[in-house]
Amino acid sequence: MIDSELRRRLSGVFTALVTPFRDGAIDAPAFERLIAAQLAAGVAGLVPVGTTGEAATLSEAEADEVIRITVAAAKGRAFVMAGTGSNATALAVAKAKRAEALGADGILVVTPYYNKPSQDGLFDHFAAVAEAVTIPIMLYSVPGRTGVEIAPATAARLAKAYPHIVGIKEAGGRTERITELRRALGEDFVIHSGDDGLTLPFLAVGADGVTSVASNLLPREIVALCAAWTRGETREARRLHQALFDVTGHLFIESNPVPVKTALARSGAISAEVRAPLAALRPENLQALEASLKAFEGTRNI
């Protein structure tokens, strides 16, 4: 059974942090400012070197630097859940060990991508990571990017075998998955929405929080939505969901994190720079994103 204090710390809004670049290198000052804004808004957790952080294009030294900066900047005020996934099990194990050594509070481990392992292969992969570290582990199922989905029975098998596997980030786009996972894993296992547009529906059927891309840009608003739901203020939660709906949709108008970095760059918070093979937002999509942001700002009253 998951410790109640740990479950509390893992609930709410976790921001899947972008990695700011400038002239090809990590922009550490911009990254520290971004984290400071997240902490000021009251997010529960920070997720460096995940998909949104362009982990696939970071060198080992760069990934370590991003985790190190996040741990130092968080100063215990937010749970640091470092992304350590890989499609090579040995590499995922090595990344997990490094994240633990660097002071991460927990790790987020995505399903192997491209390989398309069986459920037994997934179990063995996550088991190898779990046997290598002692910090909490959150599984990450995102079949649209990796080609495989963690079956509820596999997640339950892992949680039973390894008590420090404590949660799952669910990004398959199906609300019914939350019910399936809750039935298989019980009420203590932590479930996060991995899709911003589905945060409220997922909360309504049993999720505990969200690992959010949109909270890079709108941390206060995403925190307010989750807090309203937790307080039982369903009408307010629904109002916030509707207000954010168009913006969160447009933040995925092209591959993440291109749109959210573009939106952050509007205010000068970071550069919009992304690493190849990602490219700058196409002009027509930039126009649509700008329109949704201006519409949201015109009605903002949180």
C-alpha positions in Angstrom: 0.0 0.0 0.0 1.3 3.5 -0.9 2.1 5.8 2.0 -0.6 8.4 2.4 1.9 11.3 2.5 3.6 10.1 -0.7 0.2 9.8 -2.4 -0.6 13.3 -1.3 2.6 14.6 -2.7 2.0 12.8 -6.0 -1.5 14.3 -6.4 -2.3 17.6 -8.2 -0.4 19.3 -11.0 3.0 18.1 -12.2 4.5 20.3 -14.9 6.2 18.4 -17.8 9.0 21.0 -18.1 10.2 22.3 -21.5 14.0 22.5 -21.8 14.8 26.0 -23.0 17.6 26.3 -25.6 19.5 29.3 -26.8 21.9 29.0 -29.7 21.9 25.2 -29.4 22.7 25.0 -25.7 20.6 24.7 -22.6 19.5 28.1 -21.4 20.0 27.6 -17.6 18.8 31.0 -16.5 15.6 30.8 -18.5 15.0 27.3 -17.1 15.5 28.5 -13.5 13.0 31.3 -14.1 10.5 28.9 -15.6 10.8 26.6 -12.5 10.4 29.7 -10.2 7.2 30.6 -11.9 5.9 27.0 -11.4 6.7 27.0 -7.7 5.1 30.4 -7.3 1.9 29.0 -8.9 1.8 26.1 -6.4 2.4 23.1 -8.7 2.9 19.9 -6.8 5.6 18.4 -9.0 8.2 19.1 -11.7 9.0 16.6 -14.5 12.3 17.4 -16.2 13.7 15.5 -19.2 10.4 14.0 -20.4 8.9 14.2 -23.8 8.1 17.9 -23.4 11.7 18.4 -22.3 13.0 17.0 -25.6 14.8 14.2 -23.8 15.4 12.3 -27.0 17.8 15.0 -28.2 19.6 15.6 -24.9 23.1 14.2 -24.3 23.7 12.3 -21.1 25.5 15.3 -19.7 22.7 17.7 -20.7 20.0 15.4 -19.2 22.0 15.3 -15.9 22.3 19.1 -16.0 18.6 19.6 -16.4 17.8 17.2 -13.5 20.5 18.9 -11.4 19.1 22.4 -12.0 15.5 21.2 -11.3 16.5 19.6 -8.0 18.4 22.6 -6.9 15.7 25.1 -7.9 12.9 23.1 -6.4 14.5 23.0 -2.9 12.0 20.5 -1.7 9.0 22.7 -2.5 7.9 20.4 -5.3 8.3 16.7 -6.1 10.9 16.2 -8.8 9.9 13.3 -11.1 12.7 12.9 -13.6 12.0 11.3 -16.9 14.4 8.3 -17.4 12.8 6.3 -20.1 14.5 4.6 -23.0 13.8 1.9 -25.6 16.9 0.1 -24.4 16.4 -1.5 -21.0 20.0 -1.2 -20.0 20.0 2.5 -20.8 16.7 3.1 -18.9 18.4 1.4 -15.9 21.4 3.6 -16.2 19.3 6.8 -16.5 17.2 5.8 -13.5 20.4 5.3 -11.4 21.8 8.7 -12.4 18.5 10.5 -11.6 18.4 8.9 -8.2 22.1 9.9 -7.6 21.3 13.5 -8.7 18.6 13.8 -6.0 15.4 13.3 -8.0 12.5 12.4 -5.7 11.1 9.9 -8.2 11.3 8.8 -11.9 8.9 8.7 -14.8 9.5 5.7 -17.0 7.9 5.6 -20.5 7.2 2.4 -22.3 10.0 1.4 -24.8 9.3 3.1 -28.1 9.9 1.6 -31.6 10.6 -2.0 -30.2 6.9 -2.7 -29.5 7.5 -5.2 -26.8 4.9 -7.7 -25.5 3.3 -7.3 -22.1 5.9 -9.7 -20.7 8.6 -7.6 -22.3 7.1 -4.5 -20.7 7.0 -6.2 -17.3 10.7 -7.3 -17.6 11.7 -3.8 -18.7 10.0 -2.0 -15.8 11.1 -4.7 -13.4 14.8 -4.1 -14.3 14.4 -0.4 -13.6 12.6 -1.0 -10.3 15.3 -3.4 -9.2 18.0 -0.7 -9.8 16.6 2.1 -7.7 14.7 2.7 -4.5 12.9 6.0 -5.2 9.2 6.0 -6.3 8.5 5.1 -10.0 5.6 6.3 -12.1 4.9 4.3 -15.3 4.1 6.2 -18.5 1.8 4.8 -21.1 1.6 6.9 -24.3 0.8 4.5 -27.2 0.5 7.3 -29.7 4.2 8.0 -29.4 5.6 4.5 -28.5 3.3 2.1 -30.2 2.5 0.1 -27.1 0.2 0.4 -24.1 0.6 -0.9 -20.6 -2.3 -3.3 -19.9 -4.0 -2.7 -16.6 -3.1 -6.3 -15.6 0.6 -5.6 -16.3 0.5 -2.4 -14.3 -1.1 -4.3 -11.4 1.5 -7.1 -11.6 4.3 -4.6 -11.5 2.8 -2.7 -8.5 2.4 -5.9 -6.6 6.0 -7.1 -7.3 7.6 -3.6 -6.7 5.9 -1.5 -4.0 7.9 1.6 -5.1 6.0 1.5 -8.5 3.4 3.9 -7.2 1.7 5.5 -10.2 1.0 5.7 -13.9 0.8 8.7 -16.3 -2.0 7.7 -18.7 -1.8 9.4 -22.1 -3.8 7.1 -24.3 -6.7 9.5 -24.8 -9.4 7.2 -23.5 -11.3 8.2 -20.4 -12.4 4.6 -19.8 -8.8 3.6 -19.2 -8.9 5.4 -15.9 -11.7 3.0 -14.7 -9.9 0.0 -16.1 -6.7 1.0 -14.3 -8.5 1.9 -11.0 -10.3 -1.5 -11.0 -7.0 -3.3 -11.6 -4.8 -1.2 -9.2 -7.1 -0.2 -6.4 -7.7 3.2 -4.9 -4.2 3.9 -3.5 -2.3 3.7 -6.8 -1.7 7.2 -8.3 -3.1 7.9 -11.7 -2.2 11.1 -13.7 -3.8 12.4 -16.8 -1.2 12.7 -19.6 -3.5 14.8 -21.8 -4.3 18.4 -20.7 -7.7 18.4 -22.5 -8.8 15.3 -20.5 -7.7 16.5 -17.1 -11.2 17.2 -15.7 -12.8 14.1 -17.3 -10.0 11.9 -15.9 -10.4 13.5 -12.4 -14.1 12.8 -12.6 -13.6 9.1 -13.0 -10.8 8.6 -10.6 -7.5 10.2 -11.6 -5.4 12.0 -8.9 -3.8 14.7 -11.0 -2.2 15.7 -14.3 1.3 15.8 -15.7 0.7 18.9 -17.8 2.2 20.5 -20.8 -0.1 23.6 -20.6 1.1 24.4 -17.0 4.4 25.5 -18.5 2.4 28.5 -19.8 -0.6 28.6 -17.4 0.5 27.0 -14.1 -1.9 29.1 -12.0 -4.9 28.2 -14.1 -4.2 24.5 -14.2 -3.6 24.4 -10.5 -6.9 26.3 -9.9 -8.8 23.7 -12.0 -7.4 20.7 -10.1 -7.9 22.5 -6.7 -11.5 23.4 -7.6 -12.3 19.7 -8.3 -10.5 18.6 -5.1 -12.6 21.0 -3.1 -15.8 19.7 -4.6 -16.4 22.9 -6.6 -17.5 21.0 -9.7 -19.1 24.0 -11.4 -15.9 26.1 -11.0 -13.8 23.2 -12.3 -16.0 22.9 -15.3 -15.8 26.7 -16.0 -12.0 26.5 -15.9 -12.0 23.5 -18.1 -14.1 25.2 -20.7 -12.1 28.4 -20.5 -8.8 26.5 -21.1 -10.2 24.1 -23.7 -9.2 26.0 -26.9 -5.8 27.0 -25.6 -4.9 23.5 -24.4 -6.0 22.1 -27.7 -3.9 24.5 -29.7 -0.8 23.7 -27.6 -0.9 20.4 -29.5 -1.6 21.8 -32.9 1.8 20.4 -33.9 4.2 18.0 -32.1 4.8 18.9 -28.4 6.7 21.0 -27.3 6.8 23.2 -30.4 3.6 25.1 -29.7 4.1 25.5 -25.9 7.6 26.8 -26.5 6.3 29.2 -29.1 3.6 30.4 -26.7 6.2 30.9 -23.9 8.4 32.9 -26.3 5.6 35.4 -26.8 6.3 36.8 -23.4 10.1 36.5 -23.6 10.2 33.8 -21.0 12.3 31.5 -23.2 13.4 31.2 -26.8 11.1 29.2 -29.1 14.1 27.2 -30.2 13.6 23.4 -30.5 16.1 20.8 -31.6 15.9 18.9 -34.9 14.1 17.0 -36.1 11.5 19.3 -34.6 11.0 22.6 -36.5 9.4 26.0 -35.9 5.6 26.2 -35.8 4.1 26.6 -39.3 2.7 30.1 -40.0 -0.9 29.0 -40.3 -0.6 27.1 -37.0 1.1 30.0 -35.3 -1.8 32.2 -36.3 -4.3 29.8 -34.9 -2.3 29.5 -31.6 -2.0 33.3 -31.3 -5.8 33.6 -31.8 -6.6 31.1 -29.1 -4.2 32.8 -26.7 -5.6 36.2 -27.3 -9.1 35.0 -26.9 -8.2 33.4 -23.6 -6.4 36.5 -22.4 -9.4 38.6 -23.2 -11.7 36.6 -20.9 -9.2 35.7 -18.2 -10.6 36.3 -14.8 -9.0 33.7 -12.5 
